[in-house]
Amino acid sequence: MHLSSSTNSGVGDETGLYKRRWFFLAVLAQIHLLSGMSFAIFGQINNFFVAYFHVTYVQVDWMTIAFYAVLIFLIVPIASLTFRRLVGFKLISVVAAGANAVGFTFFAVSMIDQRLFALSICGQLVNGFANQVISIIIPTFGALWFPENQIGTAIGVNIAGFYVGFIIGLIVPSHIMTLKFSNTTQSHADVELNKNKHALIVFYNVCAVVSVITAIILGIFLTDLPPKPPTRAQLLKRNSAQSIPKWGECWKQMKIIFSNQTFILAMLILSIAAMLPTVEFSLLVNCFSKILFK
């Protein structure tokens, strides 16, 4: 696999675009894809988890909610570390891929014993951490490796990766699960439960192995910076003597962002847009349940 080819950006010998940036983008998008799968998988087969772990549907819902619980507590610390350049881009990418591997391993191990429901919650927390990390560093990756007219594409590809994984998480688990609760004996239900348990273990292990391979690839080939910056602006920034930003500067920038009216309006619109499908889905499920089971 040849990763060192480059093309001249036309600005001069001091800048350059590297074809391997697309390979790295695809690998980082794959981390996002696995995160999307982790977020979506539990809601589609919640009846299996209720039967296997002997928990309630509300507790299974927490397996999904835990994914974004990390966001509340870690978004500011991770953003601060990135802003102050205290953690290298390569290291934090490997950590994100490794976190996905750990999260899916927790999922697989939790299926060994019905008393390990809490381990599944821990796995979801770890995968939520991986998603948060990769979401924060992608704009940095785009700015360091891509020209201005491709940064939006780089960010968009990674966002698309999450939603592709979300769709896979909606479709695949429901197709590999065969457990039925009606018109079946207890012994047959136990057999189906074990078959589905083993199917999920294989699924989780495959995701964990893919994450490990991703971490290894990033650890070997990815660099914090390309040999040559993609644009003249990045070249000037790299050549200028810059001190590490202080914590106060980070908080100052965050204050400017959160006091921007356009940003606040965009956040409200996105929040409402994100919640509407959930509310709509809940209403549809409630309506169809009343129609089918009345």
N, C-alpha and C positions, 0 to 999 in steps of 0.2 A: 504494500500500500504506500503510494508516494504522496507525501503530504507537504513537500517543500517547494512546489512550483509556485511562481508568482507572475503577475502581470504588471507592467508599468502603468501607473495611474495617469501618466501624461503631465504630471506636475514637475517631474524631474527625478534624478537619481536618488534624491533624499527621501522620497515617498514611494510607496508601492502598495498594490493590492495583492493579496495572497489567496489562491484558489482554495486552500485548505480552510479558509474561514467558513465556507459553506458546509464542510464536513463537521467542523466544530459546532456550527449552528444546529445541524441535524442531531448531533449527539446531545446537546443541551435541550433541544426540543423533545427528545426521547425521555429525558428526565421529567419534563413537564407532562408528557403523555402518561407515564406511570403514575404520577401524582393525580392526574385526572381520573384514572382507573380506580385508584384507592379511594377517592372521594365518592365515586358513584356506585361502587359495587354493593355496599351493604343494604341500601334501600330496596334494591331489586329482588333480593333473596332474604328479606328479613324474616320470613316464616321459617326458613331453615335455621337461622341463628336462634330464634325463639325456641324452637324444638330442641336444638342441640345443646345450647348453654342453659336452658331452663330459665330464661329471663323474659322480661316483658318487651313489648314493641317499643315502649318509650326508652328503655335501656339500649335497645338496638339503635334507635335514632341517635343516641349519644355517640355511637361509633362513627356516625357521619359528622355530627356537630364538633367532635373533638378535633377534626381535621383543621378547622378554622380557629379553634381555641388558642392555638399557638400564635396565630396572627396578632391577637390582642396584646400578648406579653412580649413578643420578640421583634416586632416590626421596627420599633424605635432603636433598640440596641444593635440589631443587624445593620440597619440603615446608617447608624452612627459609625460603626466600624468600617463600612464601605466608604462613607464620605471622608473619613480621616485616613483612608488607605492603610489601615493597620493590618489588614488581612489581604493576602495576595489573591488575585482572581482565580488562579489555578487551584490554590488550596481550597477556597470556598466552593468551587465547582466540584472538586473531588469529595468534599464533605457532603454536599447535596446528594450526589450519586450514592455515596456510602450510606447516608441516612435512609434513602429509599431501600437499599439492600437490607438494612437492619429492620426497617418497618415491615417489609414483606416477610422477613424471617420470623419476626414476632407473630405475624398472622399465621404462618404455617405451624409454628410450635404451639400456638393456642388451640389448634385443631386436634392436637394429640389427646388432650384431656378436657372434659366438659367443665372443669373448675377453673379454667384459664381464660375466662372471659375478660378479665382485667388486662391480660396481656395483649388482647386485640385492641383495647383502648389505647394502650401504650404504643402499639404499632401505628395506629392512626395518628397519634400525636407526633411520632417521629416522622411519618410521611408528610404531615402538615408542615413540620419544620423544614423538610427538604423543599417543599413547594414554595414556602416563603423565601428561602434563601435564593433559589433559582429565579424567582420573580424579581427580586431586588437587583441581582447582578446582571441580568440580561441587558438592560439599558447601558450598563458600563461596557459589556462585551461589544454591543453594537457600536458604541462611540469609539472604542479602541481598534476595532478590526474592520469597520465598514466606513465607506464615504458617507457624506451627509444624506445623499439621495437614497441610501439603502438602509439607514438605521431603522426607519419605520418598518421596513420589510423584515429585518431581523427580529424586531420586537413582535411583530404580527405573527411570524412563523411560530414563535414560542408560545404565544397565546393560543394559536390554533392547535398546537400540540396538546395543550391541556384539554381543550374541548374535544379533540379527536379521542383522547384517552377517556374522557367522560362518556362519550358515545359507546366506546368499546366496553366500558364498565357497566353500561346499561344493557348491552346486548349479550355479551359473552356469558356472564354468570347465569343468567336466566335460561340459556340454552344448554349449559352443561349440568344444570340441576334438574332432577327428575322426581324429587320428593313430593308426594301427594298425601294429604291428610284425610281425604274422604274416600269411602268405599274401599278401605284396606284394613287388614288385620294389624295388630300391634307388632307381631313378628316381621311382617312384610315392611312395615314402616321403619323398623329398626334396621333392616337390611338396606333400604333406600337411604336412610340417614348415613350409614357407614359408607355407602357408595359415593354419596355426595361429599362427604367429609374428605375422602381420598382424592376426589376430583379437585376440590378446592386446595388441598395440600400441594398437588402437582402444579396447579395454576399459580399459587403463591411462590413456590420454589422457582418456577420458570422466571417470574418477575424478579425475584431476588438475584438469580444468576445473571440476568440481563443487566441489573443494576451494578453488580460487581464488575462485569466486563466493561460497562460504561466508566466506572471509576478508574479502572486500570488504564483504559484508553486515554482518558483525560490526564491521568497522572503521568503517562509517558510522553504524550505528544503535545498537550496544551501548554502554552506559555502565557505569562501574565501580560506580555506585550508582543506584538508582531515585530520582526526584525526592523522593519521600516514602518512608520506611521502611515495611515491611509490618506491623510489630508495634510495640507500645509498648516492648518490650525493645530492639529495634533503634533506636528513637528515642532512648531514654535513653543507649544506647551511643554513638550518633552525636553527641549533644549534650555528652557528657562529654569532658573534655580527656584524651586518651590519648597517651602517648608510644609510640614505636616499640619493640616488645619487643626485648630484647637476645638475642644468640646463646645466652647461658647459659640464658635462660628457655626457649628452644626445646628445648635438649638436656634440660632438666629435665622438660618435658612429655613428651618422648619416653621418658625413663627411667621415668616414671610409667606410661605406656602399656605398655611392654614388660615391666614387672614385674607387671602385672595378670594374675592367674591366669586370669580369664575370657577375656581377650583372647588369651592364649597357647593356651588350649584351643580357642577358636574358630578360630585360625589353623591349628592342627594338623588340626582336623576339615575345614576348607575345603581344606587342602592335599591330604589324603587323598581327599576327594571330587573334587578336580580331577584327580588322577592316576588314579583308578579307571577312568574312561572310556577313557583312553589305553591302559592296560594291557589292558582288555577288548577294545578294538579290535585291538590287536596280536595277542592270542591268537586272535581270530576270523580275522584275516587269515592267520595261520600255519596254523590248522586247515583252512581252506578251500583254502589253497594245496596242502597235502598231499593233500587229497581230490581236487582237480581235476587235479593234475599228477603224481600218483603213477604 
